[in-house]
Amino acid sequence: YETLLTEIVDSVGIITLHRPSALNAINTQMVEELGAVLDAWKDEALKAVILTGEGKSFAAGADISQMSTFTATQAQQFALHGQRVLRKLEHFPAPTIAAVNGFALGGGCELAMCCDIILSGPKAKFGQPEVNLGVIPGFGGTQRLVRRVGRQAALELMVTGRVIRADEAVSLGIALRIEEDVLAGAKTLAALIAQKGPVAVRLVKEVVDTTDRLDTDAGLAVEASAFGLCFATDDQTEGMQAFLEKRAANFTGQ
């Protein structure tokens, strides 16, 4: 890949946005390469995935130099393509962690919000400032920001284009917490997740994802079904036996 750096360490995938000269601005090539990585990794039995940016920025937004010449049709197709790839990230089987180490603006903020957990560096900045360019978010910001912070706060951020610091991002619920060394913090969190029962971890994410818009009764039915499914796995047998024997569990993901 030219716009991404990728590695897998101890069953944790790490994707680094790699256009530092452009503050990791998102262009068509980066979108396509991200989709290719996610497709290649979805069957790798990864236990977590970390997404971060190289240098001083997570992703400063979409590449304006590319977008400035779009026709209306080209802009719509760019948005649809980006939305499809970001949905792959949002619904990736393993938990995903965004380690935001600088600017996460526009498309960068939208990309981070597709991850299950966002950790923020102390100097990170978040925002959907597209109105400053005469456009609106196109990679899902109008939908995901509302779900993270509520309609009122999301609208204020999007119609003013205001950029916020890490502490406000945490208080609003965009980011979970501030980490002094955000990539190290993400790796620590991923390692903690990797110690748990892999089948159970994936089922937790699947249940949360699939019941997001269901009423409580329907969601509880899905939860009960997945809970029962756990008892057909070797991980459940090993996990409970290890607990009773007061030892660490040796999960196999089966």
C-alpha positions in Angstrom: 0.0 0.0 0.0 1.1 3.6 -0.7 -1.2 5.5 1.6 -1.2 3.1 4.5 1.2 1.2 6.7 0.0 -2.1 8.1 1.2 -4.8 10.5 -0.1 -7.5 12.6 1.5 -8.0 16.1 0.2 -10.7 18.5 -3.1 -10.9 16.7 -3.7 -7.2 16.7 -3.8 -5.4 13.4 -2.4 -1.8 13.2 -3.3 0.5 10.3 -1.4 3.7 10.0 -2.6 6.4 7.6 0.5 7.3 5.6 0.3 10.6 3.8 2.3 12.8 6.3 3.1 15.5 3.8 -0.7 16.1 3.4 -1.4 15.6 7.1 -2.9 12.2 6.1 -5.7 13.8 4.1 -8.1 11.1 2.7 -8.1 10.7 -1.0 -9.6 8.0 -3.3 -6.5 5.9 -3.2 -6.5 5.8 0.6 -10.2 4.9 0.7 -9.6 2.0 -1.8 -6.5 0.8 0.1 -8.3 0.9 3.5 -11.1 -1.2 2.0 -8.6 -3.7 0.6 -6.9 -4.1 4.0 -10.2 -4.6 5.8 -11.3 -7.2 3.3 -7.9 -9.0 3.6 -8.1 -9.0 7.4 -11.7 -9.9 8.1 -10.9 -13.6 8.0 -7.5 -13.3 9.9 -9.0 -14.0 13.3 -7.6 -10.8 14.6 -8.5 -9.9 18.2 -8.4 -6.1 17.7 -7.5 -3.5 15.2 -5.9 -0.1 15.8 -6.2 2.8 13.4 -3.8 5.8 13.7 -2.1 8.4 11.7 1.6 9.0 10.9 3.3 12.1 12.2 1.4 15.0 13.8 -2.1 14.2 12.4 -4.6 11.4 12.4 -6.3 12.7 9.3 -6.8 16.4 8.6 -9.9 15.7 6.4 -10.6 14.7 2.8 -8.1 15.8 0.2 -9.4 19.3 -0.9 -7.0 19.4 -3.9 -8.8 16.3 -5.3 -12.3 17.3 -4.3 -12.2 20.9 -5.6 -12.7 19.8 -9.2 -15.5 17.3 -8.6 -18.7 17.5 -10.5 -21.9 16.9 -8.4 -22.1 13.3 -9.7 -18.4 12.7 -8.9 -18.8 14.1 -5.4 -21.8 11.9 -4.7 -19.9 8.8 -6.0 -16.9 9.7 -3.8 -19.2 10.0 -0.8 -20.9 6.7 -1.5 -17.6 4.9 -2.0 -16.2 6.3 1.3 -19.4 5.4 3.1 -19.2 1.8 1.9 -15.6 1.4 3.1 -16.2 3.1 6.4 -19.1 0.7 7.0 -16.6 -2.1 6.6 -14.6 -0.6 9.4 -17.6 0.1 11.5 -18.8 -3.6 11.2 -15.3 -5.2 11.3 -15.7 -8.4 13.3 -13.0 -7.6 15.9 -13.1 -4.4 18.1 -11.5 -1.4 16.5 -9.6 1.4 18.3 -8.9 4.8 16.8 -5.7 6.3 18.3 -6.1 10.0 17.4 -2.7 11.7 17.6 -3.5 15.1 16.1 -6.1 16.5 13.7 -9.2 14.4 13.2 -11.2 16.8 11.1 -13.9 16.3 8.5 -13.3 12.9 6.9 -10.7 12.2 9.6 -13.3 12.6 12.4 -15.8 10.5 10.4 -13.2 7.8 10.0 -12.4 7.8 13.8 -16.1 7.6 14.6 -16.4 4.4 12.7 -14.1 2.8 15.3 -15.6 1.2 18.4 -13.4 3.2 20.8 -11.7 6.5 20.2 -8.6 7.3 22.4 -7.3 10.9 22.1 -3.9 12.3 22.4 -3.5 15.4 24.6 -3.1 17.6 21.5 -5.8 16.0 19.3 -8.4 18.2 17.7 -11.8 17.0 16.4 -14.4 18.6 14.2 -16.7 18.6 11.2 -15.7 21.9 9.6 -17.1 21.2 6.1 -19.4 24.2 6.1 -16.3 26.4 6.0 -15.8 24.9 2.5 -19.4 25.3 1.4 -20.2 21.5 1.8 -21.5 19.1 4.4 -20.0 15.9 5.9 -20.1 13.1 3.3 -18.6 10.0 4.9 -21.3 9.6 7.6 -20.7 12.5 9.9 -24.3 13.7 9.9 -25.3 10.3 11.2 -22.6 9.1 13.5 -21.9 12.4 15.3 -25.5 12.7 16.3 -25.5 9.2 17.7 -22.3 9.9 19.7 -23.1 13.3 21.2 -26.9 13.9 20.6 -28.7 16.1 18.0 -28.2 19.5 19.6 -24.4 19.2 20.2 -23.8 17.6 16.8 -25.7 20.2 15.0 -23.8 23.0 16.8 -20.5 21.5 15.7 -21.5 20.9 12.1 -23.3 24.2 11.4 -20.5 26.3 13.0 -17.6 24.2 11.8 -16.1 24.6 15.2 -13.0 22.5 16.0 -12.7 21.2 19.6 -9.8 20.1 21.7 -9.3 16.7 23.3 -10.9 17.6 26.7 -14.1 18.7 25.1 -14.2 15.7 22.8 -14.1 13.5 25.8 -16.8 15.5 27.7 -19.1 15.3 24.7 -18.5 11.6 24.2 -16.6 11.6 20.9 -13.5 10.2 22.5 -13.4 7.8 25.5 -10.4 9.3 27.3 -7.1 11.2 26.8 -3.9 9.1 26.7 -0.5 10.9 27.1 0.9 8.4 24.5 -2.1 7.6 22.5 -0.7 4.8 20.4 0.8 3.1 23.5 -2.5 3.4 25.2 -4.3 1.9 22.2 -1.9 -1.0 22.2 -2.4 -1.6 25.9 -6.2 -1.6 25.5 -5.9 -4.0 22.5 -3.7 -6.3 24.4 -6.2 -6.4 27.3 -9.0 -7.2 24.8 -6.8 -9.9 23.2 -6.6 -11.8 26.6 -10.3 -12.4 26.6 -12.4 -15.1 25.0 -12.2 -14.2 21.3 -15.6 -15.7 20.4 -17.3 -13.8 23.3 -15.6 -10.5 22.3 -16.8 -10.8 18.8 -20.3 -11.7 19.9 -20.5 -8.7 22.2 -19.7 -6.4 19.3 -22.1 -8.2 16.9 -24.9 -8.0 19.4 -24.3 -4.3 20.1 -24.1 -3.6 16.3 -27.2 -5.6 15.3 -29.4 -4.4 18.1 -28.5 -0.7 17.8 -31.9 0.3 16.4 -34.0 -2.4 17.8 -36.4 -2.0 20.7 -35.3 -3.4 24.1 -37.3 -6.6 23.9 -36.0 -7.4 20.4 -32.4 -6.6 21.6 -32.8 -8.8 24.7 -33.9 -11.7 22.4 -30.8 -11.3 20.3 -28.6 -11.2 23.4 -30.1 -14.3 24.9 -29.5 -16.2 21.6 -25.9 -15.1 21.5 -25.4 -16.0 25.2 -26.7 -19.5 24.5 -24.4 -19.8 21.5 -21.4 -19.2 23.8 -22.2 -22.4 25.6 -21.5 -24.4 22.4 -17.9 -23.1 22.3 -14.6 -24.5 23.7 -13.8 -21.0 25.0 -16.8 -21.1 27.4 -15.8 -24.5 28.8 -12.2 -23.3 29.2 -13.1 -19.9 30.7 -15.4 -21.3 33.3 -13.1 -24.2 34.2 -10.1 -21.8 34.5 -12.2 -19.7 36.9 -13.1 -22.6 39.1 -9.5 -23.8 39.1 -8.3 -20.3 39.9 -5.9 -20.1 36.9 -5.6 -18.0 33.7 -7.8 -19.2 30.8 -6.1 -20.5 27.6 -8.6 -19.4 25.0 -8.4 -20.8 21.5 -11.2 -18.9 19.8 -13.2 -22.1 19.2 
